[in-house]
Amino acid sequence: MRKIGFFLVLFFCLLILSGTPVQAGELQISGKSAVLLDQKSGQVLYDQDKDAKLSPASTTKILTTILAIESGKLDDIVTIGPNPPLVDGTRVYLESGETVKLRDLVMAALVPSANDAALAIAEYIAGSQEDFARLMNEKAKSLGAVNSNFVNPHGLTEENHYTTAYDLAVIARYAMNNETFRQMVQSKVYDWEGKAWQTRLINLNKLLWNYDGADGVKTGYTTEAKSTLVASATRDDRSYISVILGSPGQTIWQDSEKILDYGFANHHSIELAAPGAGAATVRIDQNKTLQMVAKESFRLSLPNESSTKVESQLELFPFVKNIAEGDVVGQMVFALDGKEMGRVDLLAGNAVRITRLKVIDYILYAAAGFFFLQLFWIVLVAFNRKRKRRSQYSYRTSYRGYSDGRR
C-alpha cells in the first residue's frame, strides 16, 4: 500500500513538472546565435547574441524568393544561362538553354533549396548575380535588416556574405506576410519536371512534418556556416518566428522546437486594434464629432506572468479641409513599458465638414494685416531718419577734431 502511495506521489510530481513552462534562462541552445520574434508585432521575445554577424547559408533564399515573388513575373518563362549549371551544392540540374517558369524556380529554391535555381532567379530578375545582390541589400536595409550584407542569391559561403539572427527574422517576418510566399514555404513536396531531372522534391524543413502549427520557412547548411534554420509556427492567434545560426549538428531541430515552445508556453496575445473597430472620438466643435476606426489589426505578445504596462496615444493630423469617410486622420501609437511597439492608421468613420471662413472674415484679416504693415513701415522710416542724424553728427565731430589737430 505504501508503494502505491509513493508511486502516486511520484506520478503527480512528474505531471506538475512536465507542465511547468520553460523559462528563457533555462533554454540551452547549441547554436551561436538565436532569436524568437513575434510575427505580428515584431517583438523580440528571446535572443542569444541576436546581432552576431554570421553566414546564413541557404536561409539567404528567403530574401531571394520574396524578391522574385514581388517582381510580379512568376508566370514568366526563364531561359537558363550558362552559369546556373555550374553552381555547387544542392541542385535540380538545370541545363543551359532550358526553359523554366519562374514560379518553378522559386519552388525549387525553397523546397529542396536548389542553388542553381536561386542563381537562375537572380540572373533573370536583375541580369547578373552582382546586380541582384544590390537589390537584396537595398531590400534588407528598407526592412530594417541593417547588419546584413548579401553577395549571392543562394547562400554558398563567400567573403562579405553575412547576416544576423535578428535580421533574418525581420526578413522572414516580412516574407511571411506575403500570401504566395507563405503558401510556398508550407509545401512539403513539389513535383519537378525538368529537362534533365524529373522527380518529387521533398521539403528539407523537418518541422513541417512533426511540429504542431509549423508553417515555414527555410533551412540551410554549409561547412563554414554549420546548420541554420528559420522556422515559424502558428497556433490559435499567435505566430512566432525562430532563427538559429551556427548550430553544430542535428540538435538544431530540437533547439528550434524549444524556442517555439518557450514562446507558446510563456506568452499570450492581446488585440489592441481591429480593422473597422472604433478607436477614438474627437469633438470638432459644439455640433460636430469625428468617429475614428482602426485601419488594420495590431496585436502584442505579453508574458503570462508579468506586470508589463501597455499604453496607447492618439496622434491627430491637422484638420485643414473637409473630412470624407475613410480619410486617414491620425494614428494610434502603442507602447510597451514606455517603448513604442507600433502604429495603426486611423480612418474617419464619418464625414465632417470643416467650417470655412466667411468673406467678411477675409476682409477683416486683410484690413488688420494692412494696418500692421503700415505701422511697421512708419516705425522703419522713423528709425532710418534717426540713424542718419546720428551719422551726420558723428561726421561733424570727427571733422572738427581733425582741424584742431592741425593747429
C-alpha positions in Angstrom: 0.0 0.0 0.0 2.9 2.3 0.8 4.5 1.6 -2.5 1.2 2.5 -4.3 1.1 5.8 -2.4 4.8 6.5 -3.2 4.3 6.0 -7.0 1.1 8.1 -7.0 3.0 11.0 -5.4 5.9 10.5 -7.9 3.4 10.4 -10.8 1.8 13.7 -9.7 5.1 15.4 -9.2 6.3 14.4 -12.7 3.0 15.6 -14.0 3.4 19.0 -12.4 7.0 19.3 -13.5 6.1 18.3 -17.1 3.5 21.1 -17.2 5.9 23.8 -16.0 6.7 26.2 -18.8 10.4 26.5 -19.6 11.9 29.9 -18.8 14.2 32.0 -21.1 17.1 31.4 -18.8 16.7 27.7 -19.0 16.9 27.5 -22.7 20.1 25.7 -23.8 20.7 26.5 -27.5 23.7 24.9 -29.1 23.8 27.5 -32.0 26.0 30.6 -32.0 23.1 32.9 -32.3 19.3 32.7 -31.9 16.2 34.8 -31.7 12.4 34.4 -31.2 10.2 37.1 -32.9 6.5 37.7 -32.6 5.5 37.5 -36.3 2.6 40.0 -35.9 4.2 42.7 -33.7 7.9 42.2 -34.4 8.6 41.9 -30.7 11.8 40.1 -29.7 10.7 37.5 -27.1 14.0 35.7 -26.7 17.5 36.2 -28.0 21.0 34.7 -27.8 23.6 37.1 -29.4 21.0 38.0 -32.0 23.2 40.7 -33.7 26.2 38.5 -34.3 27.2 38.6 -37.9 27.3 35.1 -39.3 26.9 33.2 -42.5 23.3 32.4 -43.3 23.8 29.5 -45.8 20.6 28.8 -47.7 18.4 30.8 -45.5 19.6 33.5 -47.8 17.0 32.2 -50.3 14.2 33.7 -48.2 15.2 37.2 -49.5 15.9 35.8 -53.0 12.5 34.3 -53.4 10.5 37.2 -51.9 12.1 39.5 -54.4 11.2 37.1 -57.2 7.6 36.9 -56.0 7.3 40.7 -55.7 8.6 41.2 -59.2 5.2 40.1 -60.5 6.9 37.8 -63.0 6.2 34.3 -61.6 4.5 33.2 -64.8 7.3 34.3 -67.0 9.3 31.7 -68.9 13.0 31.8 -68.0 15.8 30.7 -70.3 18.6 29.3 -68.3 22.0 30.8 -68.9 25.5 29.1 -68.7 26.1 29.9 -65.0 23.4 28.1 -63.0 24.5 24.6 -64.2 28.0 25.3 -62.7 26.8 26.1 -59.2 27.9 23.7 -56.4 25.7 22.1 -53.7 22.0 21.1 -53.9 20.6 21.4 -57.4 17.7 20.5 -59.7 20.3 20.0 -62.5 19.3 22.9 -64.8 20.8 22.9 -68.2 21.9 25.9 -70.2 19.2 26.9 -72.7 16.5 25.1 -70.8 13.2 27.0 -70.3 11.5 27.0 -66.9 8.7 29.0 -65.4 10.0 31.5 -62.8 7.4 30.1 -60.3 9.0 26.6 -60.6 12.5 28.1 -60.0 11.2 29.8 -56.8 9.7 26.5 -55.6 13.0 24.7 -56.4 14.9 27.3 -54.4 12.6 27.0 -51.4 11.6 23.3 -51.1 14.8 21.3 -51.8 17.0 24.5 -51.6 18.4 24.3 -55.1 21.3 26.7 -55.6 21.2 26.6 -59.4 17.5 27.7 -59.3 18.4 30.6 -57.0 21.1 31.8 -59.4 18.8 31.5 -62.3 16.3 33.7 -60.5 18.9 36.3 -59.8 20.1 36.5 -63.4 16.6 36.7 -64.8 15.4 39.4 -62.3 18.5 41.6 -62.4 20.7 40.4 -65.2 23.6 39.3 -63.0 24.3 38.0 -59.6 26.1 41.2 -58.6 23.1 43.4 -59.6 20.7 41.1 -57.8 22.8 41.3 -54.7 22.4 45.1 -54.8 18.6 44.6 -54.9 18.9 42.2 -51.9 20.8 44.7 -49.8 18.5 47.5 -50.7 15.5 45.5 -49.7 17.1 44.3 -46.5 18.0 47.8 -45.4 14.5 49.0 -46.2 13.1 46.4 -43.9 15.4 47.3 -41.0 17.8 44.4 -41.5 20.8 46.8 -41.3 23.5 44.4 -40.1 23.5 42.2 -43.2 25.3 42.1 -46.5 24.5 39.7 -49.3 26.7 39.0 -52.3 24.9 36.0 -53.8 21.4 34.7 -54.0 21.9 31.1 -52.8 24.0 31.4 -49.6 27.1 29.4 -50.5 30.0 30.7 -48.4 31.6 33.8 -49.9 33.6 36.7 -48.4 31.4 39.5 -47.1 28.2 37.5 -47.3 26.7 37.6 -43.8 23.6 38.4 -41.7 22.3 38.1 -38.2 19.6 36.1 -36.5 17.6 39.2 -35.9 17.9 40.4 -39.5 16.9 37.1 -40.8 13.8 37.1 -38.5 12.9 40.6 -39.8 13.2 39.4 -43.4 11.3 36.2 -42.7 8.5 38.2 -40.9 8.1 40.4 -44.0 8.1 37.5 -46.4 5.5 35.5 -44.3 3.1 38.4 -44.7 3.0 37.6 -48.4 0.3 35.1 -49.1 2.2 33.5 -52.1 5.4 33.1 -50.2 3.6 31.7 -47.2 1.9 29.0 -49.3 5.1 28.1 -51.0 7.1 27.5 -47.8 4.4 25.3 -46.4 4.6 22.9 -49.3 6.0 19.6 -48.1 6.5 18.2 -51.6 6.7 19.6 -55.2 6.8 17.7 -58.5 9.7 18.8 -60.6 9.6 18.3 -64.4 13.0 19.5 -65.6 14.8 18.7 -68.8 17.5 16.6 -67.1 15.6 15.6 -64.0 12.1 14.6 -63.2 11.3 13.9 -59.5 9.2 14.7 -56.4 11.1 17.3 -54.4 10.9 17.0 -50.6 11.0 20.0 -48.3 14.0 19.8 -46.0 12.2 21.6 -43.2 11.5 18.7 -40.8 9.4 20.8 -38.5 6.7 20.9 -41.2 6.3 17.2 -40.7 6.4 16.9 -37.0 5.8 20.2 -35.1 2.3 21.3 -34.3 1.5 24.5 -36.2 4.7 24.7 -38.2 4.2 26.7 -41.4 7.7 27.7 -42.7 10.3 28.8 -43.5 13.8 27.8 -44.6 16.8 25.5 -43.8 20.5 26.0 -44.6 23.8 24.3 -44.3 27.4 24.7 -45.4 30.6 23.5 -43.8 31.5 27.0 -42.8 28.1 28.2 -41.6 27.1 25.0 -40.0 23.3 24.3 -39.7 21.0 27.3 -40.0 17.2 27.3 -39.6 14.5 29.9 -39.8 11.2 28.3 -38.6 7.7 29.6 -38.0 4.7 28.2 -36.3 1.1 29.4 -35.7 -1.3 28.3 -33.0 -4.7 30.0 -32.5 -4.0 33.7 -32.7 -0.2 33.6 -32.1 2.6 33.3 -34.7 6.3 33.1 -33.9 9.5 33.0 -35.9 12.6 31.4 -34.6 16.1 31.7 -36.1 19.2 29.7 -35.2 22.6 30.3 -36.8 25.8 28.3 -36.5 24.4 25.2 -34.9 27.0 22.3 -34.9 24.6 19.5 -35.8 21.2 17.9 -35.8 20.3 19.5 -32.5 19.1 22.5 -34.4 15.7 20.8 -34.8 15.3 20.3 -31.1 16.6 23.7 -30.3 14.1 25.4 -32.7 11.3 23.5 -31.1 12.5 24.6 -27.6 12.4 28.2 -28.7 9.0 28.0 -30.2 7.7 26.1 -27.2 9.0 28.8 -25.0 7.0 31.4 -27.0 3.8 29.5 -26.9 4.1 28.4 -23.2 5.1 31.8 -21.7 3.2 34.4 -23.7 -0.3 35.3 -24.6 -1.5 37.6 -27.4 -3.8 40.6 -27.0 -5.5 42.5 -29.8 -5.2 46.3 -29.3 -6.8 47.3 -32.7 -9.1 45.5 -35.1 -9.9 46.6 -38.7 -13.0 48.8 -38.7 -13.3 48.8 -34.9 -13.9 52.1 -33.1 -10.7 53.6 -31.8 -11.4 57.1 -30.6 -13.9 60.0 -30.8 -12.9 63.7 -31.2 -15.2 66.7 -30.9 -14.5 69.1 -33.7 -16.8 71.8 -32.4 -20.0 72.1 -30.3 -22.1 70.3 -33.0 -19.6 68.0 -34.8 -17.7 64.9 -33.7 -15.4 62.7 -35.6 -15.5 58.9 -35.1 -12.2 57.1 -35.8 -11.7 53.5 -36.7 -8.6 51.4 -37.0 -7.4 50.6 -40.5 -5.8 47.3 -39.6 -5.2 44.9 -36.8 -2.5 45.2 -34.2 -1.5 42.6 -31.6 1.1 42.3 -28.9 2.6 39.3 -27.1 2.7 39.7 -23.3 4.4 37.4 -20.8 1.9 35.3 -18.9 3.4 36.3 -15.5 4.5 40.0 -15.8 3.5 43.5 -14.8 4.2 45.0 -18.2 2.4 48.3 -19.0 0.6 48.7 -22.3 -0.1 52.3 -23.3 -1.8 54.0 -26.3 -1.5 57.5 -27.5 -3.7 59.3 -30.1 -1.9 61.5 -32.7 -4.2 63.5 -34.9 -3.3 65.1 -38.3 -4.3 68.8 -38.8 -7.9 69.3 -40.0 -7.4 71.8 -42.8 -10.1 70.6 -45.2 -13.4 68.7 -45.2 -13.0 65.1 -43.9 -14.5 62.4 -46.0 -15.4 59.0 -44.6 -12.4 56.7 -44.9 -9.8 59.5 -44.9 -6.6 58.9 -42.8 -7.0 61.4 -40.0 -4.4 60.2 -37.5 -2.6 57.3 -35.8 -2.8 55.3 -32.6 0.6 54.7 -31.1 1.1 51.6 -28.9 3.9 51.3 -26.4 5.0 48.5 -24.0 6.8 49.7 -20.8 7.4 53.0 -22.4 8.9 51.7 -25.7 7.0 52.2 -28.9 5.9 48.9 -30.5 3.9 50.0 -33.5 1.4 52.4 -35.0 -2.0 51.9 -36.6 -3.6 54.4 -39.1 -7.0 55.8 -38.0 -9.7 56.3 -40.6 -12.6 58.7 -40.4 -15.7 56.8 -39.6 -17.9 59.6 -40.7 -17.7 62.7 -42.9 -17.1 66.1 -41.2 -17.5 69.5 -42.9 -14.8 71.9 -41.6 -16.3 75.4 -41.2 -14.9 77.8 -43.8 -14.0 81.5 -43.2 -16.7 83.9 -44.4 -16.0 86.7 -46.9 -16.2 89.3 -44.1 -13.6 87.3 -42.1 -11.2 87.6 -45.0 -11.8 91.4 -45.3 -11.2 91.9 -41.6 -8.0 89.8 -41.7 -6.8 91.7 -44.7 -7.5 95.1 -43.1 -5.7 94.1 -39.9 -2.7 92.9 -42.0 -2.6 96.2 -43.9 -2.8 98.2 -40.7 0.2 96.3 -39.2 2.1 96.6 -42.4 1.6 100.4 -42.4 2.6 100.6 -38.7 5.8 98.6 -39.4 6.6 100.9 -42.3 6.2 104.1 -40.2 8.5 102.6 -37.5 11.1 101.7 -40.1 11.1 105.1 -41.7 11.5 106.9 -38.3 14.3 104.5 -37.4 16.2 105.3 -40.6 15.9 109.0 -40.1 17.2 108.8 -36.6 20.2 106.7 -37.8 21.0 109.3 -40.5 21.0 112.2 -37.9 23.4 110.2 -35.7 25.7 109.5 -38.7 25.8 113.3 -39.6 26.6 114.3 -36.0 29.4 111.8 -35.8 30.9 113.1 -39.1 30.9 116.7 -38.0 32.5 115.9 -34.6 35.2 114.0 -36.3 36.0 116.8 -38.8 36.4 119.4 -36.0 38.7 117.2 -34.1 40.9 116.8 -37.2 41.1 120.7 -37.7 42.0 121.2 -34.0 44.8 118.7 -34.5 46.4 120.8 -37.3 46.6 123.9 -35.1 
